[in-house]
Amino acid sequence: MFRIGEFSKLAMVSVRMLRHYDEIGLLTPDTVDPYTGYRYYSASQLAVIGRIQLLKEMGISLSQITKMLELLDQPQKLESFLQMRHLELQQQQQQLSCQLSLVQSAIERLRKEQTMKQFHVEKRTFPRMKVACLRKVLPTYADEHQLWAQMNHAFQLLDPGKKMFENKCAMAVFFDEGFREQDVDVEIRVQLSDDFAIDQPPVNEVCFGILPPVTAATVMLNGSYDQIGHVYEEIAQWVEEHHFQMQGPMFNIYHVSPAMDPNPDNWVTEVCVPLKAE
């Protein structure tokens, strides 16, 4: 038999931790002297300490280890515990991988921000124009391409040989009062030629009409949309400094869109925030 200090050296576990194990019923001394209160451990308990330390290294809590030690003679149940821990670790690994990716992206954004030029904001008035419009509630903002595919089909039905839409203004308008993660109200618009007759019925749900003039604070965004937060920040500061008020849905004009060029570095988007008339 070994006193607690001796057993501590052999087990490579502190006396404090051995006492804690005793308190929670994880590993009780083999014998306790009724007169002195000294704890005595047996050599066979070193194997138990080895199991406890191994399970701790797996990240298993002491309360779970207590239950697992009770199942040493039931290997199937013990394996079930370990399988559950394996699944938990896999889930944690995926979560950590995602967090690492977010941290790395944040580092890269921070480095870009340190060298990034401020966006130039200007007040611009868009003239009255004839447009083709298609408005729907989409699952997310990323599904905007569905509207463009439907609009393109409508153009082909109208007149596949005539290029009345070429080199015209194309935009997306966002009608929701605030930002939404799903079920977003979006309308796409394409400028029509001056000689287009807008009094015809809808084609493939695409309607035709005339937009009145609108004044907006605008920024030309060159590159991918991951900079859009900085663009809105610049516009907000400009609006505040010039004592304007926002009015109406925000919209984007696509000068070079993903459909025109798959390389995000080449995208050119005019971000527009409508202003209240003075």
NUKOL-486931 format. One record per residue (C-alpha): residue number from 1; x, y, z negated; residue in one letter. Coordinates in pm, whole numbers, plus 32768, in hexadecimal, padded with zeros to 4 digits. Each point is the difference from the previous one (the first is absolute). Layout:
# NUKOL-486931
PT   seq      u      v      w   type
PT   NUM      X      Y      Z      A
...
This chain:
# NUKOL-486931
PT   seq      u      v      w   type
PT     1   8000   8000   8000      M
PT     2   8073   8162   8045      F
PT     3   7FBB   8144   7F4B      R
PT     4   7F65   8113   80D0      I
PT     5   814A   80B7   8037      G
PT     6   80AE   7EC5   8074      E
PT     7   7EDE   7FA0   80E0      F
PT     8   7FFC   8162   808E      S
PT     9   816A   7FD6   8075      K
PT    10   7FC0   7EAC   8098      L
PT    11   7EBE   8070   80AC      A
PT    12   8090   8152   806A      M
PT    13   7EC3   80A6   7F7D      V
PT    14   8005   8112   7EFA      S
PT    15   7F90   7FBE   7E9C      V
PT    16   7EFF   8113   8027      R
PT    17   7F6A   7F51   8132      M
PT    18   7FFC   7EAD   7F50      L
PT    19   7F3D   809C   7EE3      R
PT    20   7F11   8098   80FB      H
PT    21   7FCF   7EAD   80A5      Y
PT    22   7FAD   7F72   7EAB      D
PT    23   7F05   8116   7FB5      E
PT    24   7F3D   7FC6   8143      I
PT    25   8010   7E85   7FE4      G
PT    26   80D8   7FD1   8134      L
PT    27   8120   7F52   7F4E      L
PT    28   7FE5   7FB7   7E8F      T
PT    29   812B   7F83   7F34      P
PT    30   801A   7E8C   7FD3      D
PT    31   8012   8036   7E88      T
PT    32   7FD7   8125   7F10      V
PT    33   8099   7FE4   7EA6      D
PT    34   7EDD   8039   7F0F      P
PT    35   80E4   809F   7EFB      Y
PT    36   80E6   80DC   80CE      T
PT    37   7F25   8038   8135      G
PT    38   8128   7FAC   80DE      Y
PT    39   7FA4   7F88   815B      R
PT    40   80A6   7EC9   808C      Y
PT    41   7FF9   7F8F   8169      Y
PT    42   8055   7EB1   80A1      S
PT    43   80DC   7FBB   812C      A
PT    44   7ED2   7F84   80C4      S
PT    45   7F6A   815E   7FEF      Q
PT    46   811A   8085   80DD      L
PT    47   7F52   7F5C   8127      A
PT    48   7EBF   80B9   7FA7      V
PT    49   80BF   8149   7FEE      I
PT    50   808E   7FB2   8158      G
PT    51   7EA1   7FD5   808E      R
PT    52   7F89   8140   7F5B      I
PT    53   8121   80CA   808F      Q
PT    54   7FCD   7F70   815C      L
PT    55   7E8D   8052   7FFD      L
PT    56   804D   8160   7F82      K
PT    57   80EE   8032   8125      E
PT    58   7EDD   7FA5   80E4      M
PT    59   7F46   8129   7F6D      G
PT    60   7F08   7F2B   7F40      I
PT    61   7F7A   809E   7EC1      S
PT    62   8040   7F69   7EAB      L
PT    63   7E8E   7FBD   7FCF      S
PT    64   7FF9   7F39   8145      Q
PT    65   8141   7F4A   7FA2      I
PT    66   7F5A   7F91   7EBB      T
PT    67   7EE7   7F61   80CA      K
PT    68   80F2   7F64   80F8      M
PT    69   80D1   7F5B   7EF2      L
PT    70   7EC4   7F55   7F88      E
PT    71   7FE1   7F62   815A      L
PT    72   8157   7F5F   8016      L
PT    73   7F5A   7EA8   7FFB      D
PT    74   7F07   806D   810E      Q
PT    75   80D9   8046   8133      P
PT    76   7EDA   8041   80EB      Q
PT    77   7F79   811A   7F28      K
PT    78   8160   8086   7FCE      L
PT    79   8036   8003   8178      E
PT    80   7EB7   80BD   8028      S
PT    81   8086   8111   7F1A      F
PT    82   813E   8018   80CC      L
PT    83   7F41   800A   814A      Q
PT    84   7F35   8125   7F7D      M
PT    85   813E   80B4   7F9D      R
PT    86   8091   7FBC   8158      H
PT    87   7ECF   80A0   80A1      L
PT    88   8016   812E   7F16      E
PT    89   816E   8034   805A      L
PT    90   7FB0   7FEE   8174      Q
PT    91   7EF5   810A   7FD6      Q
PT    92   80EF   80D9   7F36      Q
PT    93   8109   7FD3   810B      Q
PT    94   7F10   807B   810C      Q
PT    95   7F9E   8129   7F2A      Q
PT    96   816C   8055   7FBB      L
PT    97   8050   7FE3   8171      S
PT    98   7EE8   80F5   804D      C
PT    99   8079   80EE   7EEF      Q
PT   100   8166   7FEB   8081      L
PT   101   7F84   805A   815A      S
PT   102   7F40   812B   7F76      L
PT   103   8130   8078   7F3E      V
PT   104   80DD   7FDF   8134      Q
PT   105   7F02   80C2   80CF      S
PT   106   7FF3   810E   7EF4      A
PT   107   817D   801C   8007      I
PT   108   7FFE   8022   817B      E
PT   109   7EEA   8105   7FF4      R
PT   110   80BB   80C1   7EF5      L
PT   111   8137   8009   80D9      R
PT   112   7F31   8073   812A      K
PT   113   7F58   810E   7F31      E
PT   114   814F   808D   7F9B      Q
PT   115   805B   803D   816B      T
PT   116   7EA4   8035   808E      M
PT   117   7FA9   8155   808A      K
PT   118   7EC1   80A6   7F90      Q
PT   119   7EE0   7FDF   80F2      F
PT   120   7F97   813B   80B5      H
PT   121   7E96   805F   7FC2      V
PT   122   7F48   80E5   80ED      E
PT   123   7E9F   807F   8026      K
PT   124   7F6A   7F93   8148      R
PT   125   7EAB   8032   80A2      T
PT   126   7F8A   7EEB   80E5      F
PT   127   7F17   8076   8117      P
PT   128   7EAA   7F7C   8055      R
PT   129   8021   7EB7   80BE      M
PT   130   7F36   7EE9   809B      K
PT   131   803F   7EB3   7F55      V
PT   132   7FA8   7E91   8000      A
PT   133   7FBD   7F8A   7E98      C
PT   134   7FEB   7EB1   7F52      L
PT   135   7FB6   7FF6   7E8B      R
PT   136   7FF0   7ECE   7F1E      K
PT   137   8040   7F8A   7E9D      V
PT   138   813C   7F2D   800C      L
PT   139   808B   7F09   7F00      P
PT   140   813C   80D5   7FCF      T
PT   141   80B8   811F   80A8      Y
PT   142   80E9   7F01   809F      A
PT   143   7EDC   7F7D   80CE      D
PT   144   7FE3   8141   80CC      E
PT   145   808A   7F46   812D      H
PT   146   7EAF   7F4E   801E      Q
PT   147   7F5B   814A   805B      L
PT   148   8107   804F   8106      W
PT   149   7FD1   7EAA   80A3      A
PT   150   7E88   803C   8012      Q
PT   151   8034   8160   8088      M
PT   152   80EC   7F7F   810A      N
PT   153   7EFB   7F01   806D      H
PT   154   7EFF   8117   801E      A
PT   155   80ED   80C4   80E1      F
PT   156   8024   7ED3   80E2      Q
PT   157   7E87   7FDF   8017      L
PT   158   7FD9   8171   8056      L
PT   159   80F2   8011   811F      D
PT   160   8133   7F1D   8006      P
PT   161   8094   80B6   812A      G
PT   162   7FE6   8165   7F85      K
PT   163   8106   808A   7F10      K
PT   164   7F21   8103   7F5F      M
PT   165   808E   7FAA   7EA5      F
PT   166   8172   8006   8056      E
PT   167   80DD   80F7   7F42      N
PT   168   7EDB   8070   7F2D      K
PT   169   7FED   803C   7E8A      C
PT   170   7FBD   7EC4   7F31      A
PT   171   7FB1   8014   7E8E      M
PT   172   7F74   7F4B   7ED1      A
PT   173   7F1D   80AD   7F05      V
PT   174   7FD7   7F86   7E98      F
PT   175   7EA7   804E   7F72      F
PT   176   800E   7F6E   7EA1      D
PT   177   7FFE   8105   7EEE      E
PT   178   812C   7F60   7F59      G
PT   179   8101   7EF5   804D      F
PT   180   7F6E   7EA2   8011      R
PT   181   80AF   7EB0   7FF7      E
PT   182   7EEE   7F55   80C8      Q
PT   183   7EC4   804C   80C8      D
PT   184   808E   813E   8098      V
PT   185   7F33   80EA   80DC      D
PT   186   80D1   8050   8134      V
PT   187   7FB1   809F   814F      E
PT   188   80E9   8007   812A      I
PT   189   7FE3   810C   810A      R
PT   190   8095   8029   8159      V
PT   191   7FF7   8148   80BC      Q
PT   192   7F47   7FEF   814B      L
PT   193   8044   80BA   8140      S
PT   194   7F41   8144   8034      D
PT   195   7F31   7F6B   811C      D
PT   196   7F87   7ED6   7F33      F
PT   197   7E84   7FF7   7FD6      A
PT   198   7FC1   7FCD   7E8D      I
PT   199   7E86   7FD9   8020      D
PT   200   8018   7E8E   8051      Q
PT   201   7F99   7EED   7F09      P
PT   202   80FF   7F4F   7F1F      P
PT   203   80E1   7EFD   80A0      V
PT   204   806E   7EDB   7F24      N
PT   205   7F93   80D4   7ED2      E
PT   206   80DC   8121   8073      V
PT   207   7F46   814C   7FFC      C
PT   208   804F   8146   80B0      F
PT   209   7FE8   8164   7F86      G
PT   210   80A3   8152   7FC9      I
PT   211   80D8   8054   7ED2      L
PT   212   7FF9   8167   7F85      P
PT   213   8149   80B5   7FC1      P
PT   214   80AC   7FA4   7EB9      V
PT   215   811E   80A3   7F43      T
PT   216   80EF   7F22   7F3E      A
PT   217   814B   7FF5   7F4A      A
PT   218   80D5   7F14   80CC      T
PT   219   814C   7F4A   7FEA      V
PT   220   80AD   7F42   8116      M
PT   221   806F   7EB1   7F72      L
PT   222   8116   7F56   80C4      N
PT   223   802A   7E94   7FA3      G
PT   224   7F47   7EFD   7F32      S
PT   225   7ED7   8047   7F20      Y
PT   226   80C1   7FB5   7EBF      D
PT   227   804E   8176   7FF4      Q
PT   228   7E90   8063   7FFA      I
PT   229   8005   803F   7E88      G
PT   230   810F   8107   802A      H
PT   231   7F3D   809D   811E      V
PT   232   7EC8   8027   7F2A      Y
PT   233   80D4   8091   7EE7      E
PT   234   808E   810A   80E7      E
PT   235   7EA9   8055   808B      I
PT   236   7F6A   8017   7EA2      A
PT   237   8111   80F0   7F8E      Q
PT   238   7FD4   80D3   813B      W
PT   239   7E84   800F   7FD7      V
PT   240   8026   8068   7E96      E
PT   241   810B   8105   8044      E
PT   242   7F32   80A1   8118      H
PT   243   7EBB   7FF6   7F35      H
PT   244   7F43   7F2B   80FB      F
PT   245   7EF6   7EFD   7FB4      Q
PT   246   7FD3   7EAC   809E      M
PT   247   7EBA   7FC5   80B9      Q
PT   248   7F95   7ED2   80C7      G
PT   249   809B   7EAA   8040      P
PT   250   8176   7FE0   803A      M
PT   251   8071   7F78   814E      F
PT   252   8136   7F88   80B8      N
PT   253   8058   8047   8169      I
PT   254   80D2   7EF2   80A6      Y
PT   255   80FF   8090   80F1      H
PT   256   80C7   7EBB   8004      V
PT   257   7F36   7EE7   7F62      S
PT   258   8056   7E95   7FA7      P
PT   259   7F40   7F99   8138      A
PT   260   80E7   80D6   80D7      M
PT   261   8145   7F95   7F57      D
PT   262   802B   7EDF   7F07      P
PT   263   8138   80A2   7F69      N
PT   264   7F94   80C9   7ECA      P
PT   265   812D   80E6   8027      D
PT   266   7F65   808A   813F      N
PT   267   7EA2   8044   7F7B      W
PT   268   7F8C   816A   8000      V
PT   269   7ECC   8053   7F32      T
PT   270   7F6A   8154   7FBF      E
PT   271   7F6A   7FF9   7EA2      V
PT   272   7EE2   80F9   7FDD      C
PT   273   7F48   8088   7ED1      V
PT   274   7ED6   80DD   8065      P
PT   275   7FE7   8153   7F58      L
PT   276   7ED3   80C7   7F94      K
PT   277   7FBB   8127   80E4      A
PT   278   807F   8149   7F75      E
